Amino acid sequence: MKKLYLLLLCGIMTFSTVGQSLSDVLEDALASVVTVGVFKTDYAKHAMGFRGESAPEMAYKKALDLAGATGSGSGFIMKIDGEYYIITNAHVVENASEEQGSIFVYSVNRNKYEVKLVGGDSFYDVAVLKFVDKPGDEIAPIKFREKDIRIGEKVYAIGNPLGEYPYSVTDGIISAKNRVRGGMTGKFGFLQTTATLIWGNSGGPLIDVNGDVAGINSQIAFADAPNGDQILQSQINFALEANISKRLVSDIINNNGRVERAYFGIELSQRYGYEYNSSNDLVPIKMDQYPVVSGIIPGSPAAKSLGDKIDWILTKVNGEGVASIEEALGEFEKVSPGSSIKLSFENGYSTQSVSLRAGELKSPELEAIARYVLDQNNDVDVNYNHPQVSFTIKSDNLYQYSEKELYRYNLEGKNMKDNYYILAAGIYSESSQNMWLIENLIDFGSVLKLTGSSGVIDMYVMKEGDSADDIELLRQYISGDEDVIKSTLWY
C-alpha cells in the first residue's frame, strides 16, 4: 500500500510539474503574438525574459481597441538576422493600401505599432511584415520548430478569433500531415489539427509543447449541409507546416519580397463537364483522366524540348505519378530554379520521358504567360501598346454579372471599338471576392497562375472614358464554353 501511495504521489507531482511548465511555455509565447489590423484598403488585393508585467497580465488586462480597422487577423514575431519581423497570412493584408499608415499591429500590452509589407506569397498564403515604429520591450520573438512534427503530438493555436478575443489559446493534436487544400491559395504541406481556429486566428502560430512554431494557422474546414449551408468543422483545422513556412519566410526576406519558383513554360489542362446524379444534383465529371499538355509558352525552357508533346498526357513528374492538375502542381513546387526535372508522357500509342532544366519565374516570365494566354483568346483584341492591360471585345463569348446573376455578354448596341481596361482580376462569388489589382501584364500573369485551376477568370473592367461608377464585372471561361471547366496550370 505504501509503495502504491508513493507511485501515485510521484504521478501527481509529475503531472503537476509538466502542467506548470506547459503553462509557462504558453504564457511566454503570448508576447510573440500580435493582432494585425488593416486600416486602409484598396478595392482589390495586392498579389502578396523579464519584461516588467508578465505576458498574461498584459494580454488580458484591457480590451483591445480595433476601432477604424477594416479587417484584422493574427501574427507572430520572429527575429531574423537581428531584425524583428511579423509573420501572418497573405489574405490578412492583401487588401491593404500601399499608403503609409495602412497596417498596424497590436502587441501583448495593446501597444500599437505601424508596420509595412516586406512581401508575401498568395499561393501559400504567407506574408511578412516589418516594424516601421521601434518595437517595445514587451515584444518577444518566437522560432520555427526544427524537427518534423509527429501524428498525435500536442499543439496549441494562439490568436485573436473574431477580432474580439486576443490571446485566445486552443489545444489539440496533430491529426494528419501534408494535407492538400483546395482553392486558389494554400495548397500543399498543411498540418491538420484539432486545435480549433476561427475567423481572426488567421496568421497566428500553432506552437508545440516547447513553445516553438509548428505551423502558421491558415484555414478552417467546412462541410455542405443538405440545405446548402456551410457548416464549420471545428475539429478539422489547417496550419502550414514549419519547414515550408521557414523556407518561404527566408525567400521573402532575402529575395525582394517574393518566393523563388521554377519556370518551365508549360501549359497543362484538365477538362471537367457536368451531369446530374441520382439525387438530381449537378456534379462534375472528368473529361480528361490526366493532365494534358495543351500549350507551350514561346521562348521558355519547355519550348526547346516539349514542342512535340502538345495533346500528350502527363503521367509522372520526377517519377511521381500525377492524376490531376493539383498533383502536378505539387510536384512542380518541389523543383528549384536551375535544377533538372524529368517528365513522363503518354499519347495512347507510346510513352516517353523528357528531362529539362528549370528557369526561374520572374517578371519577364509572368509577362510571357500573360501574353501567351491573351494571344490564345479569340474573344478579345489586346492593345499591347498601352501600359495597362487593355482590349476590345469582339465576340459574345464573355459573360457579365448583372445583379449577381451571370449572363452572356450582350454586344447589341455596343461599339466594337470601345477599349476596356482590366482593373482587377481573380474569382468572384457572392460569398467572397478573391480579386487582385492589375496594373500591367506582370500582375495579370500572376493572377492567371492563382486562378487557372478554377477554369475561369473574372475581371473588373472599365471602358475608356467612363467613371468608376461604370465598372463592369466580366467572366471568361478558359475553355470558351460555360458547360466545360478547363482547369489550367501555367508553370
C-alpha positions, 0 to 999 in steps of 0.5 A: 500500500505504501509503495502504491501511495508513493507511485501515485504521489510521484504521478501527481507531482509529475503531472503537476510539474509538466502542467506548470511548465506547459503553462509557462511555455504558453504564457511566454509565447503570448508576447510573440503574438500580435493582432494585425489590423488593416486600416486602409484598403484598396478595392482589390488585393495586392498579389502578396525574459523579464519584461516588467508585467508578465505576458498574461497580465498584459494580454488580458488586462484591457480590451483591445481597441480595433476601432477604424480597422477594416479587417484584422487577423493574427501574427507572430514575431520572429527575429531574423538576422537581428531584425524583428519581423511579423509573420501572418497570412497573405489574405490578412493584408492583401487588401491593404493600401500601399499608403503609409499608415495602412497596417498596424499591429497590436502587441501583448500590452495593446501597444500599437505599432505601424508596420509595412509589407516586406512581401508575401506569397498568395499561393501559400498564403504567407506574408511578412511584415516589418516594424516601421515604429521601434518595437517595445520591450514587451515584444518577444520573438518566437522560432520555427520548430526544427524537427518534423512534427509527429501524428498525435503530438500536442499543439496549441493555436494562439490568436485573436478569433473574431477580432474580439478575443486576443490571446485566445489559446486552443489545444489539440493534436496533430491529426494528419500531415501534408494535407492538400487544400483546395482553392486558389491559395494554400495548397500543399504541406498543411498540418491538420489539427484539432486545435480549433481556429476561427475567423481572426486566428488567421496568421497566428502560430500553432506552437508545440509543447516547447513553445516553438512554431509548428505551423502558421494557422491558415484555414478552417474546414467546412462541410455542405449541409443538405440545405446548402449551408456551410457548416464549420468543422471545428475539429478539422483545422489547417496550419502550414507546416514549419519547414515550408513556412521557414523556407518561404519566410527566408525567400521573402526576406532575402529575395525582394519580397517574393518566393523563388519558383521554377519556370518551365513554360508549360501549359497543362489542362484538365477538362471537367463537364457536368451531369446530374446524379441520382439525387438530381444534383449537378456534379462534375465529371472528368473529361480528361483522366490526366493532365494534358499538355495543351500549350507551350509558352514561346521562348521558355525552357519547355519550348526547346524540348516539349514542342512535340508533346502538345495533346500528350498526357502527363503521367509522372513528374520526377517519377511521381505519378500525377492524376490531376492538375493539383498533383502536378502542381505539387510536384512542380513546387518541389523543383528549384530554379536551375535544377533538372526535372524529368517528365513522363508522357503518354499519347495512347500509342507510346510513352516517353520521358523528357528531362529539362532544366528549370528557369526561374519565374520572374517578371519577364516570365509572368509577362510571357504567360500573360501574353501567351494566354491573351494571344490564345483568346479569340474573344478579345483584341489586346492593345499591347501598346498601352501600359495597362492591360487593355482590349476590345471585345469582339465576340459574345463569348464573355459573360457579365454579372448583372445583379449577381446573376451571370449572363452572356455578354450582350454586344447589341448596341455596343461599339466594337471599338470601345477599349476596356481596361482590366482593373482587377482580376481573380474569382468572384462569388457572392460569398467572397471576392478573391480579386487582385489589382492589375496594373500591367501584364506582370500582375495579370500573369500572376493572377492567371497562375492563382486562378487557372485551376478554377477554369475561369477568370473574372475581371473588373473592367472599365471602358475608356472614358467612363467613371468608376461608377461604370465598372463592369464585372466580366467572366471568361471561361478558359475553355470558351464554353460555360458547360466545360471547366478547363482547369489550367496550370501555367508553370 
